[in-house]
Amino acid sequence: MRDRYKLEVVLLVLCVDTATAAWAARPLRTGLGRPTQVTVPHVLGPANVPRVSRIQDASADLDFAAFCLWIHSNDPDIEDILTVMGEALAQDTDREARDDLAGLIEDGLGSEHARKIWRNLMETLFTPRRGTIVGDARLAGQEEGREEGRVAGKAEQLLRLMERRGFPMTEETRQRVITCTDMPLLDLWFDRAIDATTLDEIFARPSATDRVPAPAQSPEHTPVPSQEPRNLGSSAT
């Protein structure tokens, strides 16, 4: 390598803890009987890599700050180090480079504790783009939150419709609606509640006919015609 490129060759060792760095720095002697070669590794670890603790220092060179962060990833104050890096990264106007670096930082953190802190910071500071480690996790969380919101909204609409229709709203009925997380089933109950006259008709087991917006009533749930004019409010209650 030295002969080809006319450059000095260095064995570089990266360590995240001081004890391993001290062990790796010992000379490596090779040869039979007497050493014919002695290699002294160049070790970078917490003792000789700076701990970036100021936002302005991290902003001046984000790549170098990320490297320093990895070396100090086992530091007891890793949360403070990650916070500084996150604040500096959030100020970067190059969103594509920023998001890529955010993903690389998470990928390089060996501690699950540190990764969890970093993910929480990314949730707070910015929304990374799709295609990065942090971005995909963040977007997946957003989609899950939106789906939960849609389900909760549909459940609330169903409860309001049932109340307006005059159905008996017991605590058991409310809990059955608000604890349902199946959006298609909530849609089915909502469609049924528009024309149903009993709770049994709303909560009946789904059938093939329930695919249409206004499902046909099954024979066992069809009310018997009355000689008196039907009072919707009184029959529903």
Secondary structure, DSSP 4 states (H G I P E B T S, - for coil): -HHHH-S----EEE-SSHHHHHHHTS-EEESSSS-SEEE--EEE-TTTS-----HHHHHH-HHHHHHHHHHTTT-TTHHHHHHHHHHHHHT-S-HHHHHHHHHHHHHH---HHHHHHHHHHHHHH--PPTTSHHHHHHHHHHHHHHHHHHHHHHHHHHHHHHHHHT----HHHHHHHHT---HHHHHHHHHHHHH-SSHHHHHSPP-GGGGSSSPPPPGGGPPPP-SSPP-HHHHH-
